[in-house]
Amino acid sequence: MSEYTLNPPFTLTCPDCGGALRPSSHAPLLKFTCHIGHVFTAEAMFEAQADRVEFAATSFLAMLNERVELCRRMLAAGQDENGVVEEAKRTASENAEALRKFLSTTKLT
């Protein structure tokens, strides 16, 4: 498994298209504009980021749930060399439960 380092990002990305955002200060408002023209105030960016985080997290939760089900079906069919599928099922199930708890107890906005 890879180790991940979280360094400060070089720039922020557009929640609509994923393009790089350029900050612009039009006092008193902080705004962000991407290279194709999406414009966000800091408050709108704050909300849009929270929506993206929730979408990504719930998508990941669905993928983990599907992995548990695939493993369950493989085990039922007797397809588990060296216990790899059983271990994958356990890991996916534990990660899904941890993510479910995180989503249940965390306010993203």
Secondary structure, DSSP 8 states (H G I E B T S, - for coil): ---------SS-B-TTT--BEEEEEETTEEEEEETT--EEEHHHHHHHHHHHHHHHHHHHHHHHHHHHHHHHHHHHTT--GGGHHHHHHHHHHHHHHHHHHHHHH----
